[in-house]
Amino acid sequence: MVAASPNLMNLTSKTLFSNQPLSFSMLNGIRNSFVLPLRTCLKPTPLRVVSWPTHDSSIKAMSSSSSSSSSFGSTMEETVKTTVTENPVVVYSKTYCSYSFQVKSLFKRLEVEPLVIELDELGSEGSQLQNVLLKLTGQSTVPNVFIGGKHIGGCSDALELDNKGELESLIAEANGKTGQT
């Protein structure tokens, strides 16, 4: 486990919810320092049988890949895996990307509050994080969307799942997974 930096000890809710970008090390320290209550991301919906996209890759499968990367890259990789596993919906995004905006708008319409990580606000760590995502998912673009610990793809993939009527049930299932102790 990574030790929280002294700066993290002085964080307040005002700091956490300010418009200041958080560095990767701060995000990692926050993840390791605080236990946040789980919240429902979506109003309950009837369960439906869902077929996963063929390009889907689970984080468990990703963790079996061998790596000879630096310890920093390895730490980033582990942080990504933990982040997408512990949060029902995660979107790796860039603030200026129109496709990222479309995905965030889609989730807003569905009354879903994903964990959004804006890579362009993380400086050089954002580029490194995007390289880790490429290694884990094979996708080099944003948005990079995970639901229930599974990579579903980008904007067109999320929109396609929504058009098929499968997105809400995936999110409901993901909420069930993260709501279990």
Backbone bond lengths (Angstrom), bond angles and torsions (degrees), N, CA, C in turn:
res aa  C-N    CA-C-N  psi(-1)  N-CA   C-N-CA  omega(-1)  CA-C   N-CA-C  phi
1 M - - - 1.436 - - 1.521 109.57 -
2 V 1.300 116.93 139.36 1.462 122.35 -178.38 1.519 108.29 -82.57
3 A 1.331 116.92 133.29 1.464 120.65 178.83 1.520 109.54 -73.43
4 A 1.324 115.53 140.62 1.463 120.20 178.59 1.520 109.15 -71.05
5 S 1.312 116.01 140.28 1.456 119.59 179.14 1.525 109.72 -73.60
6 P 1.324 118.18 157.60 1.459 120.77 178.99 1.520 112.27 -56.86
7 N 1.346 117.66 -31.24 1.464 120.07 178.83 1.513 111.75 -62.20
8 L 1.320 117.78 -30.26 1.460 120.66 -178.74 1.524 111.39 -69.57
9 M 1.306 116.66 -28.51 1.461 119.80 -179.05 1.531 111.41 -65.18
10 N 1.341 117.07 -23.97 1.452 121.00 -177.32 1.521 113.37 -97.86
11 L 1.323 117.56 7.52 1.458 120.18 -179.01 1.518 110.77 -71.31
12 T 1.299 115.63 138.38 1.454 121.14 174.37 1.511 107.61 -119.41
13 S 1.335 117.44 171.06 1.461 119.41 177.88 1.525 110.07 -61.46
14 K 1.341 117.08 -31.69 1.460 120.09 177.44 1.534 110.10 -62.49
15 T 1.335 116.55 -41.39 1.454 121.09 178.86 1.517 110.40 -67.25
16 L 1.326 117.47 -44.14 1.454 121.11 -176.96 1.517 112.35 -64.23
17 F 1.334 117.53 -30.93 1.448 120.12 -176.01 1.521 112.71 -106.83
18 S 1.320 116.99 17.78 1.457 120.35 176.58 1.521 109.10 -80.70
19 N 1.311 116.92 174.87 1.458 121.39 178.43 1.518 112.56 -86.49
20 Q 1.325 117.26 4.52 1.454 121.77 178.94 1.524 109.06 -72.02
21 P 1.339 118.47 132.08 1.466 119.24 177.40 1.519 110.53 -69.14
22 L 1.318 116.42 142.34 1.447 121.83 176.40 1.514 108.72 -95.09
23 S 1.312 117.14 140.26 1.460 120.28 177.94 1.525 108.57 -78.38
24 F 1.337 115.79 163.77 1.454 121.15 178.74 1.527 110.41 -58.15
25 S 1.337 116.76 -43.11 1.462 119.27 -178.90 1.522 111.08 -64.53
26 M 1.330 117.18 -34.86 1.465 119.59 176.43 1.525 110.18 -67.88
27 L 1.337 117.61 -42.73 1.460 120.46 178.03 1.520 110.29 -60.55
28 N 1.316 116.24 -43.71 1.452 120.89 179.92 1.527 109.87 -63.68
29 G 1.326 116.92 -43.51 1.462 120.68 178.91 1.514 111.89 -64.94
30 I 1.329 116.60 -39.79 1.460 120.30 178.44 1.517 109.45 -62.92
31 R 1.347 116.42 -45.27 1.460 120.53 -179.60 1.520 110.61 -58.75
32 N 1.335 117.07 -37.99 1.451 120.96 -177.34 1.526 113.27 -85.98
33 S 1.326 118.52 -13.08 1.449 121.11 -173.21 1.520 114.42 -103.78
34 F 1.298 117.50 -21.03 1.451 120.14 -173.71 1.513 110.99 -125.18
35 V 1.316 116.18 143.19 1.456 121.16 170.73 1.515 105.76 -106.85
36 L 1.318 116.29 113.11 1.453 120.90 -178.44 1.516 109.44 -96.97
37 P 1.322 118.44 142.57 1.463 119.81 178.03 1.526 109.73 -66.52
38 L 1.326 115.24 143.10 1.456 119.58 176.65 1.513 108.54 -72.84
39 R 1.312 116.48 143.29 1.443 119.76 176.27 1.516 108.62 -128.75
40 T 1.271 115.60 152.44 1.452 120.07 179.35 1.511 108.58 -75.20
41 C 1.309 116.28 133.29 1.451 120.98 -179.64 1.517 112.27 -91.61
42 L 1.287 118.16 -14.73 1.452 120.05 -173.06 1.509 109.22 -151.29
43 K 1.318 116.25 145.53 1.447 119.75 173.10 1.522 107.98 -61.23
44 P 1.348 117.95 142.47 1.462 119.69 -179.25 1.526 111.29 -56.64
45 T 1.326 115.07 137.96 1.461 120.99 177.61 1.517 107.90 -126.97
46 P 1.341 116.49 155.80 1.470 118.32 177.43 1.526 109.70 -60.60
47 L 1.327 115.99 144.67 1.451 119.96 179.32 1.517 109.64 -73.27
48 R 1.315 115.65 137.70 1.456 122.33 176.84 1.517 108.36 -130.89
49 V 1.313 116.33 153.14 1.457 120.29 175.55 1.524 107.40 -72.33
50 V 1.309 115.31 131.64 1.455 120.84 -175.29 1.514 109.01 -119.95
51 S 1.322 116.02 134.44 1.464 119.22 171.86 1.515 107.33 -101.30
52 W 1.325 116.11 126.68 1.459 121.11 -178.45 1.516 109.54 -76.39
53 P 1.327 117.19 147.14 1.468 119.79 175.21 1.525 110.00 -59.53
54 T 1.321 116.73 148.25 1.461 120.31 -177.39 1.517 112.54 -66.97
55 H 1.344 118.41 -23.85 1.467 120.18 -178.78 1.514 112.52 -88.47
56 D 1.330 116.97 4.26 1.456 121.22 -177.07 1.532 109.82 -62.51
57 S 1.316 115.52 141.59 1.463 119.79 177.40 1.513 108.22 -135.39
58 S 1.311 116.74 125.18 1.453 118.40 -178.00 1.517 110.03 -82.79
59 I 1.294 115.02 155.38 1.462 120.89 -179.99 1.521 110.22 -66.29
60 K 1.338 117.06 -32.30 1.452 119.12 177.58 1.523 110.15 -61.50
61 A 1.330 117.04 -40.31 1.460 120.12 177.61 1.518 110.30 -66.46
62 M 1.336 116.31 -36.70 1.462 119.99 179.95 1.518 110.70 -63.89
63 S 1.330 116.48 -36.00 1.457 118.77 -174.67 1.517 111.92 -71.11
64 S 1.335 117.94 -13.92 1.452 119.58 179.01 1.524 112.19 -83.89
65 S 1.334 117.10 -8.06 1.460 119.29 -179.55 1.523 110.01 -71.89
66 S 1.320 115.64 139.06 1.463 118.96 179.51 1.517 109.38 -81.73
67 S 1.306 115.25 149.26 1.460 119.57 -176.77 1.510 110.13 -142.95
68 S 1.318 115.28 137.66 1.465 119.54 173.56 1.521 108.84 -118.02
69 S 1.342 115.68 30.32 1.459 120.12 -178.62 1.513 110.61 -76.91
70 S 1.312 115.25 170.61 1.456 120.59 178.60 1.518 110.13 -64.26
71 S 1.323 116.74 163.61 1.462 119.37 179.80 1.523 110.40 -64.44
72 F 1.347 117.89 -30.63 1.466 119.80 177.27 1.518 110.38 -65.56
73 G 1.346 116.81 -47.27 1.462 121.18 177.77 1.516 111.10 -61.76
74 S 1.324 116.14 -40.22 1.453 121.54 178.45 1.527 110.27 -64.46
75 T 1.325 116.93 -41.18 1.462 120.89 177.42 1.521 110.13 -63.83
76 M 1.322 116.99 -42.05 1.467 120.40 177.62 1.524 110.39 -62.38
77 E 1.315 116.34 -42.11 1.453 121.50 -180.00 1.534 109.97 -60.90
78 E 1.309 116.59 -46.82 1.461 120.84 179.07 1.532 111.20 -63.70
79 T 1.329 116.29 -38.03 1.456 120.17 178.74 1.521 110.63 -65.05
80 V 1.331 117.86 -42.31 1.472 121.04 177.16 1.520 109.69 -60.87
81 K 1.322 116.98 -47.72 1.462 121.03 -179.27 1.524 111.38 -59.59
82 T 1.317 116.48 -44.40 1.463 120.86 179.32 1.523 110.55 -66.04
83 T 1.324 116.68 -43.70 1.461 120.97 -178.80 1.522 111.62 -59.58
84 V 1.325 117.18 -47.89 1.467 119.17 -176.55 1.520 112.10 -74.78
85 T 1.320 117.51 -23.04 1.458 120.64 177.83 1.527 111.15 -79.00
86 E 1.332 117.27 -36.49 1.463 121.49 -174.56 1.528 113.92 -87.62
87 N 1.323 118.70 -8.45 1.462 122.00 -178.39 1.522 109.19 -121.58
88 P 1.336 117.26 133.78 1.467 119.88 -176.86 1.526 113.08 -58.56
89 V 1.330 117.32 -42.97 1.463 121.29 -177.67 1.524 108.17 -135.44
90 V 1.331 115.85 125.99 1.461 121.48 179.36 1.522 108.08 -128.94
91 V 1.328 115.89 133.30 1.465 121.68 177.29 1.526 108.07 -124.54
92 Y 1.328 116.07 117.06 1.463 121.24 170.18 1.517 105.11 -88.68
93 S 1.319 116.78 123.58 1.454 122.44 -165.51 1.520 110.46 -139.22
94 K 1.327 115.44 173.78 1.465 122.67 166.86 1.522 106.80 -132.81
95 T 1.313 116.46 138.93 1.463 121.19 -171.93 1.518 113.01 -60.66
96 Y 1.326 117.70 -30.67 1.457 121.12 -175.42 1.532 113.35 -94.03
97 C 1.320 118.59 -0.75 1.467 122.32 -174.80 1.528 110.92 -84.03
98 S 1.324 116.31 122.05 1.470 120.18 -179.03 1.530 111.77 -66.33
99 Y 1.328 117.88 -31.82 1.466 120.21 178.13 1.529 110.68 -69.84
100 S 1.327 116.27 -38.64 1.463 120.35 175.46 1.522 109.93 -62.57
101 F 1.334 116.48 -41.47 1.462 121.13 178.27 1.531 110.34 -60.28
102 Q 1.342 117.03 -41.57 1.465 120.85 179.35 1.529 111.23 -61.64
103 V 1.319 117.21 -43.60 1.465 120.80 -179.69 1.523 110.71 -65.95
104 K 1.337 116.30 -44.23 1.469 119.06 178.96 1.526 110.36 -63.69
105 S 1.327 118.09 -36.98 1.466 122.00 176.46 1.531 111.29 -66.08
106 L 1.317 116.61 -39.20 1.466 121.11 177.52 1.526 110.09 -60.39
107 F 1.328 117.28 -48.10 1.457 120.53 -179.71 1.531 111.00 -65.74
108 K 1.323 117.25 -36.07 1.465 120.25 177.34 1.530 110.11 -63.19
109 R 1.335 116.83 -43.05 1.474 120.97 178.13 1.524 110.88 -61.04
110 L 1.329 116.56 -35.53 1.462 121.39 179.73 1.533 112.19 -83.62
111 E 1.328 116.24 1.79 1.463 123.27 -177.93 1.526 112.02 60.66
112 V 1.321 114.63 39.94 1.457 123.04 177.41 1.520 107.89 -106.02
113 E 1.331 116.28 136.62 1.459 121.35 177.38 1.530 108.85 -111.22
114 P 1.331 116.87 86.94 1.475 118.17 179.72 1.519 111.06 -73.03
115 L 1.310 115.05 159.61 1.460 119.86 167.58 1.520 105.39 -78.72
116 V 1.323 117.04 115.33 1.467 121.90 -178.27 1.520 108.09 -106.18
117 I 1.321 115.58 125.89 1.461 121.38 177.73 1.519 106.68 -115.26
118 E 1.335 115.63 111.07 1.461 122.51 -177.44 1.526 108.30 -86.34
119 L 1.306 116.08 102.86 1.465 121.32 -174.95 1.520 112.74 -62.48
120 D 1.332 117.23 -33.97 1.466 119.33 -178.12 1.524 112.81 -72.24
121 E 1.309 118.04 -11.79 1.460 121.35 177.99 1.532 112.12 -94.79
122 L 1.336 116.94 1.83 1.456 120.96 -177.94 1.526 112.97 -103.84
123 G 1.330 117.31 9.14 1.464 120.97 179.69 1.515 111.73 63.21
124 S 1.327 116.65 -139.86 1.467 120.59 -177.58 1.523 111.58 -66.55
125 E 1.322 116.74 -26.37 1.462 119.48 177.72 1.526 110.99 -65.95
126 G 1.331 117.54 -28.41 1.453 121.17 176.91 1.518 111.31 -64.39
127 S 1.330 116.43 -41.82 1.473 120.86 176.99 1.521 110.88 -64.95
128 Q 1.321 115.85 -42.30 1.463 119.86 178.67 1.530 110.35 -64.50
129 L 1.318 115.91 -40.31 1.462 120.59 178.62 1.523 110.79 -64.41
130 Q 1.326 117.29 -38.82 1.468 120.50 177.47 1.534 110.33 -64.89
131 N 1.325 117.67 -35.37 1.466 120.78 175.69 1.531 111.32 -66.13
132 V 1.322 116.95 -38.60 1.464 120.99 176.21 1.533 109.60 -63.80
133 L 1.332 116.85 -42.82 1.464 120.24 178.07 1.528 110.65 -62.03
134 L 1.311 117.68 -40.28 1.467 121.54 177.00 1.527 109.96 -59.82
135 K 1.318 115.79 -44.99 1.467 120.54 179.92 1.528 111.12 -62.36
136 L 1.324 116.91 -41.81 1.463 121.29 -176.61 1.523 113.68 -77.25
137 T 1.333 117.21 -34.32 1.466 120.29 -170.81 1.525 114.05 -114.66
138 G 1.323 116.99 -20.99 1.455 120.10 -173.79 1.524 112.42 80.65
139 Q 1.314 117.24 5.00 1.468 122.23 -179.42 1.524 108.88 -107.15
140 S 1.332 116.30 125.99 1.465 120.22 -177.19 1.522 112.82 -98.98
141 T 1.317 117.82 -5.31 1.455 121.58 -174.62 1.524 111.96 -107.33
142 V 1.334 115.17 166.10 1.459 121.75 171.67 1.530 107.27 -112.89
143 P 1.299 117.06 155.79 1.456 128.09 -0.45 1.524 111.13 -72.36
144 N 1.293 115.04 153.79 1.449 123.22 176.19 1.525 104.92 -119.21
145 V 1.329 117.20 108.53 1.468 122.47 -167.90 1.529 110.90 -107.90
146 F 1.337 114.92 132.87 1.463 122.49 176.00 1.525 108.01 -123.06
147 I 1.315 116.21 135.25 1.462 121.68 175.13 1.521 107.44 -130.60
148 G 1.317 116.14 124.05 1.457 120.78 179.62 1.513 113.76 60.24
149 G 1.336 116.97 34.43 1.455 121.39 178.55 1.516 113.52 80.31
150 K 1.313 117.23 3.43 1.467 121.23 -179.19 1.518 110.22 -113.41
151 H 1.312 115.50 137.99 1.458 121.20 177.92 1.517 108.16 -77.66
152 I 1.339 117.20 119.72 1.466 118.93 178.73 1.517 111.79 -100.50
153 G 1.335 118.41 -12.57 1.455 121.51 177.56 1.511 112.05 118.81
154 G 1.334 114.21 -143.20 1.454 120.48 -176.59 1.511 112.29 -113.47
155 C 1.320 115.09 -152.35 1.460 122.05 -175.51 1.525 111.56 -61.08
156 S 1.324 117.52 -52.23 1.468 119.32 -176.68 1.526 111.46 -62.57
157 D 1.333 117.66 -33.94 1.460 121.42 178.34 1.528 111.05 -67.24
158 A 1.342 116.44 -43.75 1.464 120.67 178.74 1.530 110.69 -64.85
159 L 1.331 116.59 -42.82 1.470 120.28 178.97 1.524 111.30 -64.86
160 E 1.323 116.99 -38.76 1.466 120.76 178.63 1.529 110.88 -64.11
161 L 1.341 116.85 -43.96 1.467 120.38 177.25 1.528 110.47 -61.02
162 D 1.333 116.54 -39.73 1.463 120.21 178.27 1.532 110.44 -65.60
163 N 1.321 117.47 -44.67 1.471 121.31 179.64 1.524 112.06 -62.31
164 K 1.332 117.64 -33.11 1.462 122.15 177.98 1.536 111.68 -78.96
165 G 1.338 116.61 -9.41 1.461 120.40 -177.95 1.516 113.60 79.44
166 E 1.324 117.07 20.49 1.463 121.31 -176.65 1.529 114.26 -102.60
167 L 1.320 117.30 -17.29 1.460 120.63 -172.94 1.525 112.24 -64.93
168 E 1.329 117.26 -45.82 1.467 120.06 -177.36 1.521 111.83 -62.66
169 S 1.328 117.43 -38.49 1.463 118.90 -179.93 1.531 111.09 -70.70
170 L 1.330 117.31 -33.38 1.471 120.04 174.51 1.525 110.44 -62.19
171 I 1.316 115.45 -42.18 1.466 119.86 -179.14 1.525 110.01 -68.36
172 A 1.332 116.96 -41.78 1.466 120.30 178.32 1.525 110.35 -60.99
173 E 1.321 116.65 -41.73 1.465 121.06 177.62 1.531 110.27 -64.38
174 A 1.322 116.82 -41.18 1.470 120.88 178.97 1.519 110.84 -63.64
175 N 1.323 117.24 -39.29 1.462 120.39 177.55 1.518 110.50 -62.55
176 G 1.319 117.21 -36.95 1.464 120.83 177.59 1.515 111.90 -65.11
177 K 1.324 117.24 -39.10 1.469 121.56 179.90 1.512 111.33 -66.29
178 T 1.335 116.95 -46.56 1.465 119.45 -176.28 1.518 111.06 -77.97
179 G 1.329 118.02 -18.51 1.460 121.45 179.10 1.511 113.06 -80.52
180 Q 1.349 116.61 -10.78 1.453 120.35 179.53 1.512 109.50 -83.20
181 T 1.332 116.08 148.82 1.470 119.29 177.36 1.494 111.30 -112.04
